[in-house]
Amino acid sequence: MNTRRILLGGMGIAALGSALWLALPEAEQSTGRSGATPFPNVTLYNQDGDKLRFYDDLIRNKVVALNMMYVMCEGICPTMTSNLRKLQSLLGKRMGRDVFMCSISLQPEMDSPEVLKAYAAKHRVLPGWQFLTGSPDDIRRVRFSMGFYDPVPEVDANLATHTGMVRIGNDATKRWTMAPALCDAERIITTINHVDRRMVETAYPHDRRAS
């Protein structure tokens, strides 16, 4: 199974409206030792200007939910971010402690840390969710490592066609899957719970507190 098939499998989730388990291909089920990890350890910068290594600082031994976006997007990005903000509230005390969220800019030339910080503030993002930028080449490597690409260059270069999926995984156990970013936040957290064995202290919808 190649990365393209994983992405198509993820799109199948969107079509079915359910949380379907998707295993990484054998080549990606590495231990992360001796450079074997499928994720590039490139340098990225969050909305606070902090310098971070993609694998070492953001993924290693963590349960993560990652998606692609860009600030000037007039398509699904604003709705997707708002929906993931609901997910952040739903995670409750797990957010930033057991589960970490990352949104990576598809337009790093324009989305500086300052621009991303203003965007995060606009959407009332809480601690534990990082918005990331970097060099175009490094962002491309990150995007391809997560399966967020199209093999047709013309299609891949069109930001308007970017996938509205969330890559969800547990690096410690090498369990990875996807969920549609626009499905109910409750369904996304169900997908997170498939890879997070702790599954504790999850706020229920009626207990959510927006801030």
C-alpha positions as CSV (number, residue, x, y, z in Angstrom):
1,M,0.0,0.0,0.0
2,N,1.5,3.4,-0.9
3,T,0.9,6.8,0.5
4,R,-1.5,7.7,-2.3
5,R,-3.7,4.7,-1.3
6,I,-3.7,5.9,2.3
7,L,-4.9,9.3,1.2
8,L,-7.6,7.8,-1.0
9,G,-8.6,5.6,2.0
10,G,-8.9,8.8,4.0
11,M,-11.1,10.3,1.4
12,G,-13.3,7.2,1.7
13,I,-13.8,8.1,5.3
14,A,-15.3,11.4,4.2
15,A,-17.6,9.7,1.8
16,L,-18.8,7.2,4.4
17,G,-18.9,9.7,7.2
18,S,-17.3,7.3,9.6
19,A,-14.0,6.8,11.4
20,L,-12.3,4.0,9.4
21,W,-9.0,2.5,10.7
22,L,-6.1,3.0,8.2
23,A,-2.8,1.4,8.9
24,L,0.5,2.9,7.6
25,P,2.3,0.9,5.0
26,E,5.0,-1.4,6.2
27,A,7.7,1.0,5.0
28,E,6.3,3.7,7.3
29,Q,5.9,1.5,10.4
30,S,9.4,2.2,11.6
31,T,10.7,2.7,15.1
32,G,11.9,6.3,14.4
33,R,15.5,5.2,15.4
34,S,18.6,5.8,13.2
35,G,16.7,8.1,10.9
36,A,14.1,5.4,10.1
37,T,11.1,7.5,10.9
38,P,9.0,8.4,7.8
39,F,8.6,12.0,9.0
40,P,11.2,14.6,8.1
41,N,12.9,16.2,11.1
42,V,12.9,19.6,9.4
43,T,12.8,23.0,11.2
44,L,9.4,24.7,11.5
45,Y,8.2,27.7,13.4
46,N,5.0,28.0,15.4
47,Q,2.8,31.1,15.9
48,D,4.9,32.2,18.8
49,G,8.1,32.1,16.7
50,D,9.5,29.1,18.5
51,K,11.8,27.0,16.5
52,L,10.7,23.3,16.4
53,R,11.8,20.1,14.8
54,F,8.9,18.4,13.0
55,Y,9.5,14.9,14.3
56,D,11.5,15.4,17.5
57,D,9.4,18.2,19.0
58,L,5.9,17.7,17.5
59,I,5.4,14.0,16.8
60,R,7.9,11.8,18.7
61,N,6.0,9.7,21.3
62,K,2.9,11.9,21.1
63,V,-0.7,11.4,20.1
64,V,-1.2,14.1,17.4
65,A,-3.8,15.5,15.0
66,L,-2.3,17.3,12.0
67,N,-3.9,19.2,9.1
68,M,-3.0,21.6,6.4
69,M,-4.4,25.1,6.0
70,Y,-3.4,28.6,5.0
71,V,-4.6,32.0,6.3
72,M,-5.8,33.5,3.1
73,C,-7.9,30.4,2.2
74,E,-11.4,31.3,1.1
75,G,-12.5,27.7,0.8
76,I,-12.8,25.1,3.6
77,C,-10.0,26.4,5.9
78,P,-12.0,28.8,8.1
79,T,-14.8,26.2,8.6
80,M,-12.2,23.5,9.2
81,T,-10.4,25.5,11.8
82,S,-13.7,26.4,13.5
83,N,-14.6,22.7,13.6
84,L,-11.2,21.8,15.0
85,R,-11.7,24.4,17.7
86,K,-14.8,22.5,18.8
87,L,-12.6,19.4,18.9
88,Q,-10.1,21.2,21.1
89,S,-12.8,22.0,23.6
90,L,-14.1,18.5,23.5
91,L,-10.6,17.1,24.4
92,G,-10.8,19.0,27.7
93,K,-7.8,18.3,30.0
94,R,-6.3,15.9,27.4
95,M,-5.5,18.9,25.1
96,G,-1.8,19.8,25.2
97,R,-1.1,17.0,27.7
98,D,-2.2,13.7,26.1
99,V,-3.2,15.0,22.6
100,F,-1.5,17.7,20.5
101,M,-2.9,19.5,17.5
102,C,-0.9,21.0,14.6
103,S,-2.1,23.0,11.6
104,I,0.6,23.5,9.0
105,S,0.5,26.3,6.5
106,L,0.3,25.5,2.8
107,Q,1.4,29.0,2.0
108,P,4.5,29.5,4.2
109,E,5.7,32.5,2.1
110,M,2.8,34.5,3.4
111,D,2.0,32.8,6.7
112,S,4.7,34.1,9.0
113,P,4.5,33.3,12.7
114,E,2.9,36.7,13.3
115,V,0.2,36.1,10.7
116,L,-0.5,32.6,12.2
117,K,-0.7,34.1,15.7
118,A,-3.3,36.6,14.6
119,Y,-5.2,33.8,12.9
120,A,-5.1,31.6,16.0
121,A,-6.3,34.5,18.1
122,K,-9.2,35.1,15.7
123,H,-10.3,31.5,16.2
124,R,-9.8,31.6,20.0
125,V,-7.3,28.7,19.9
126,L,-6.3,27.4,23.3
127,P,-2.8,26.1,24.4
128,G,-1.8,22.8,22.9
129,W,-2.6,23.7,19.3
130,Q,0.3,24.9,17.2
131,F,0.1,26.7,13.8
132,L,3.3,26.1,11.9
133,T,5.2,27.5,9.0
134,G,8.7,27.0,7.5
135,S,10.5,27.0,4.2
136,P,8.5,26.0,1.2
137,D,10.7,22.9,0.6
138,D,10.4,21.8,4.2
139,I,6.6,22.3,4.2
140,R,6.4,20.2,1.0
141,R,8.4,17.4,2.7
142,V,6.1,17.4,5.7
143,R,3.0,17.4,3.5
144,F,4.2,14.5,1.4
145,S,5.2,12.5,4.5
146,M,1.6,12.8,5.8
147,G,0.1,11.7,2.4
148,F,-1.4,15.2,1.7
149,Y,-0.5,15.4,-2.0
150,D,-1.7,14.6,-5.4
151,P,0.5,12.7,-7.9
152,V,-0.6,15.1,-10.7
153,P,1.7,18.2,-10.3
154,E,-0.8,20.6,-11.7
155,V,-3.5,19.4,-9.2
156,D,-1.0,19.3,-6.4
157,A,0.1,22.9,-7.0
158,N,-3.5,24.2,-6.7
159,L,-4.1,25.2,-3.1
160,A,-7.8,25.2,-3.7
161,T,-7.8,21.4,-4.1
162,H,-6.0,20.6,-0.8
163,T,-7.5,17.8,1.2
164,G,-9.7,18.6,4.2
165,M,-8.4,15.7,6.2
166,V,-6.8,15.3,9.6
167,R,-3.9,12.9,10.0
168,I,-4.2,11.3,13.4
169,G,-1.6,9.1,15.0
170,N,0.2,7.7,18.0
171,D,3.9,7.7,17.3
172,A,4.7,5.6,20.4
173,T,2.6,2.7,19.1
174,K,3.0,3.5,15.3
175,R,-0.8,3.6,14.9
176,W,-2.0,6.1,12.3
177,T,-5.3,7.0,10.6
178,M,-7.3,9.9,9.1
179,A,-10.6,11.6,9.6
180,P,-12.4,14.4,7.7
181,A,-11.8,17.8,9.3
182,L,-15.4,18.8,8.6
183,C,-17.1,15.9,10.2
184,D,-18.6,16.1,13.7
185,A,-15.9,16.9,16.3
186,E,-17.3,13.9,18.3
187,R,-16.4,11.6,15.4
188,I,-12.9,13.0,15.2
189,I,-12.3,12.4,18.8
190,T,-13.6,8.8,18.4
191,T,-10.8,8.4,15.8
192,I,-8.3,9.9,18.2
193,N,-9.5,7.4,20.8
194,H,-8.7,4.6,18.4
195,V,-5.0,5.4,18.6
196,D,-4.9,6.8,22.2
197,R,-5.1,4.0,24.7
198,R,-5.6,6.3,27.6
199,M,-8.9,7.7,26.5
200,V,-9.5,9.5,29.8
201,E,-10.8,12.9,31.0
202,T,-12.6,13.6,27.7
203,A,-15.1,16.4,28.0
204,Y,-18.5,15.6,26.8
205,P,-20.3,17.9,24.4
206,H,-22.5,19.4,27.1
207,D,-19.5,20.1,29.2
208,R,-17.6,22.1,26.6
209,R,-16.5,25.5,27.5
210,A,-15.6,27.9,24.6
211,S,-13.2,30.6,25.6
